[in-house]
Amino acid sequence: MSGILPGDPATGIDGEATPRALCVLAPNPSPMTLDGTNTWLLSEPGSDLAVVVDPGPLHEGHLRRVIDTAEQQGKRVALTLLTHGHADHSEGAARFAELTGTEVRALDPAYRLGAEGLTHGQRLEVGGLDLRVIATPGHTSDSLTFHLPADGAILTGDTVLGRGTTMVAHPDGRLGDYLDSLRHLHTMASEHGVRTVLPGHGPVLADALGAVDYYLAHRAGRLAQVETAVEAGCRTASEVVARVYADVDRALWPAAELSVRAQLRYLEDHGLI
């Protein structure tokens, strides 16, 4: 998760990002979560209902701060959504549902609380807020993006981060699916008015198309490096990591190895190695 995206500010956000989206930053910073998890509070202007995306970790103070933020704006949390099931996004969901009396909807039934889930192409309407569900697997098999058409914005979870690049970790992460998801987001940005990325970690990105282009170029470059490493005689994922990720903090090498395994699987599936 290193590097800076085009036009990216240096720090995360805590507060209003668009007319309909406000970030409440969770206090869980780390090399993998950047500034912390972005919990998103969404509401149509003038409405007294709000939607929360990714309550974040099981941190009582953070969960209550999300509720307090909504109440300070005269709003009640009516629905909780998850972009995916990783703990830094979902661990606090059950407690948050208990505090707010809301259902938790997710793609994966294991993370749902209530009868309803989420499906690709689904349209959600809460207090006049129009939200579209887009399946974007790859980072995880259950990853979703939420499209906020009125703001020209997408909430990408970990599919596109506000700083650096995301991890596609074998075996749940699949690089072929991830590249397809990026291409879908590219189409949304180039043809359907999406301008702003509201990520699961890091700052807001004002150039959605530039961000997705950056991600696609990064992935192509990494794949080429992995292919070259194999051609040079690297036979294991750890050998590839030592060659390709030599400039990355060694503490992140175990995670990088899972990413390399996904890349090797992709290259094998496409007959490139």
N, C-alpha and C positions, 0 to 999 in steps of 0.2 A: 504494500500500500504506500509506495513512495512516489515522489514526483508531484508536479503541479500541473493542473489542467489549465487550458487556455482561459485567461481572464479571471483566474481563481484568486480570491483574497486569501490571506494567510491564516485566518482564524475562523472558527465555526460560528454558527448563528444561534442566538437565543432571543426570540422575539418575532415580530411580524416579518414575513417574507413576501407575501402577496396579499391582495385584498381579502382572500379567503383562507389563507394558510399562515399559521403562527407556529413557531418551533419552541418547544420546551426541552432544553438540552439536559440529558441525564448525566449524573455525576459519575460516569464510568469510563473516563479516558484511558486509553492504552494504545500500544502500537497497532493493534488490530481494529480498535473502535475509533481511532483518531481522537477528536475532541470529546467524544461520548456519543451515545445514541440520540438521534434526533427523534423525539416524539412530536408528531404533528397534530395540531388542533385545527380542524377544518370547520368552517361555518359560512353560510351565505350571509352577507351583510344584512342586518336588520332582523335576522332569525334568532330565536332563543334556543335553538338546538345546535349541537356540535357533534362532529365525528372525530374520534381519536384514532390515529394510525400509529401502531407500534408503541405500546405503553412502556416498553423497555425493560430494564432489569427489575428484579424484585427488591425495590428500594422504597420503603414506605414514604420517606420524605419527598422523593421525586413523584411518586404516584399522587400524593396529596397536593403537590404543587401543580400538577396538570389540572386537577379538579378545581383548585383555587383560581387558577388562571382563567378557566372557563367561567367560573362564577363571577369573577371580577368584571367580565365582559357581559354579564347578564345572560349567560348561556348554561344549558344543562347538557351533559354528555349523554347522547342517545344511542350511540353505536360505537363499538370498538372493532378495528380491523387490524390484520397482520399482513405485512408484506411477505414474511416467511417465518419459519419456526425457530431460527437460531435464538439462543437464550438471551442475547443482549437486546433482542427485539421483543421477545415473547414471554420471558420468565415472569414478568410482573402482571401478565394479562389476567390470570385467574383472580389475583387480589384486586386488581383494578375493576374487574367485573363485579366483584363483591362490594366494592366501595361505591360504584355507580349504578348498580342494578342493570347493567347492559349485557347484551350478548357479545360474544367474541366470534367474529367470522374470519375464516381462513380457508385457503385451498385444501390443506391437509386436515382431514377430520380429527387427527390426534390433537390439534391445537384449537378446535372449536369449543365454544361453550354456548349451547343452544342448538336448535334444530337446523338452522340454515348455515350453508357454507358460501363459498364464492366460486364463480366459474368465469372463464374467459368470455369477454363480450358482455358481461352482466352490467346493467345500469342501476346505480343506487341513487335514491333521491331521499334526502333527509332535510326537512325544513327549507326546501327550495334549493339545497345544494345538489348539483349534478355531478356525479362521480362515476367514472367508467373503469371496469376491471379488465386489465390486460395481463394475460399469462406471459411471463418472461423467464422461463426456466433456464438453468445453466449454472448460476451461482449455487443454487439448490434446485431440486426438482419441483419444489412448491413455491418458487419465487413469483411474486406478482408485482406489477406496477399499477398505480392508480392514476388515471388521467383526469385532470381538473380542467375541462374545456374552457370555462369562463375566464380562467387566468392563464390559459395557454401553458399549463404546467403539468409535469408528471412527477409523482412520488415514486422513486425508483428503489427504495430499500437499499440493498447492497448491490444491485445490478449495475448502477452507476453511482460512484461516490463523489463527494464534493472535493476530494483531494486524493491524488494517487489513483491506483487502479484496484479493482476488486479481485478476490481469489476465486478460482474455480477448482475446488478440491475434490479429487477422486476419493470415493466412488460416487457419492451423490451428485457432485458437480460434474457436468458433461459439457465439454468445450463446444461440440457441434451445436448443441441446444443454445449455448450462451451466444455464439456468433449469430445464430438465427434471431435470437432476441434482440441483439444489438442492431441488426439490420431492420427489424421491425420498428424499433425506436427511431432509427435513422429516417425511415419513411414517414413516421409521425412528425418528426421535426422538419423534414424537407417539404412535406406535402399537406400536413394537417394542422399547421399553426402552433405546434408545440415549440415554445421558446425557452422555458425555464425548467431546470432540474431541481427538485426538492429531494435531496438524497437522504439515505438513512444515517449517514455519518458525514461530517464535514460541511463546509459552507454551501450556500445556494449557488448554482451555476446559471448565469444569465444567457449563455450561448449553448442551448441544448444540442444543436447540430454540430457545433465545434467539439463539444465534449464527446459525442458518440463517434465522430470521426477520429478523435484522439484515441479512444478505446480500441476501435477497429485497427488502427495503425499499430498500436502497441501490441495487440494480440498477434498480428501478422509478423511483427518483428521478433517477438518471443518465439513463435513457432519456427521461424527461420533459424534462430539461434539454437533451439533444441535439435532441429534436424541436422544442423552442422555439427553439433556435439556428438550425435550418434554416428555420423559419417566419420568423425575423427577418432572413434573407438570407444566412446562412453557406452557402457552396457547396462548400467543401473540408473535409477532415478537419482540416487545420491551422487553419483559421478556427474550426471548432467547438472545438478544443482551447483556443485563445486565449480563447474566451468562457467555456467550461464549466469549464476547469481552471485558471483564472486564479490560484487560491489554491494551486496545486500547484507545487513546486519546478520551475523551468524545465528543469533537467537531466533531469527525468522526462518532459518533453513528447514526445520522440520515441516513448517507449513508450506514452504516453497516446494518441498518434495512431493506433497500431495498435489500441488498445482502441476508439477512436471509429470506426474503419473497421468493426470487428465490430458495433458498435451501429448504424451506418448500414445495414449489410447486413441486420440483423435488422428494422429499421424498414421498409426497402424490401421485404423478403420478405413482410411482413405488411400491406403497402399503407398504411402510416402516414405515409409521406412520398413 
